[in-house]
């Protein structure tokens, strides 16, 4: 597992992908930080986290698009699947490599918090709570992206499909508001990522929200495991 993890992490920075993703995330984060904190003269980073939600929807599909689809396209997936390592370990290694990449992006918030500390007294509990919330939400989006990447050999298709799924999930709040049947309305709202993330961004850490994101993560990693298991014996 560690060998696969190291290989995947190295692949991000042996190509422009890792640098472009990290730079794009930090540029947008920095711009929002400037306008909503420095320019506005406030130490409250809530608006920064809120506006970065849509950026995360774009960034994560780029991080996950090549994890399995590139192996499938280059025909190296069979060598990987027949290697003396369990499929759960393969899935975990791919998933953790994407999460490490995402956490590198999130480190920009720590930098911004340090900058704020020279100008004001930021509430670090809120900043760290927001990072925790985005990490949980990102974990679920990464797992979804890993699953979609296992379904196709095209990295472009994997990226586009992942982005579309992310957008649809983020629109659950909007869709639920148009439904008249209360039961269906509650069901749609219950799968909303945005409302749960917004709670965490406000510092309202609820066990149900944490369990929800972790459950989605494990569900899609399990589905990825099933896809690869079927391919191994195909």
Secondary structure, 3 states (H helix, E strand, C coil): CHHHHHHHHHHHHCCHHHHHHHHHHHHHHHHHHHHHHHCCCCCCCHHHHHHHHHHHHHHHHHHHCCCCHHHHHCCCHHHHHCCCCCHHHHHHHHHHHHHHHHHHHHHHHHHHHHHHHHHCCCCHHHHHHHHHHHHHHHHHHHHHHHHHHCCCCCHHHHHHHHHHHHHHHHCHHHHHCCCCCHHHHHHHHHCCHHHHHHHHHCCCCCHHHHHHHHHHHHHHHHHHHHHHHHHHCC
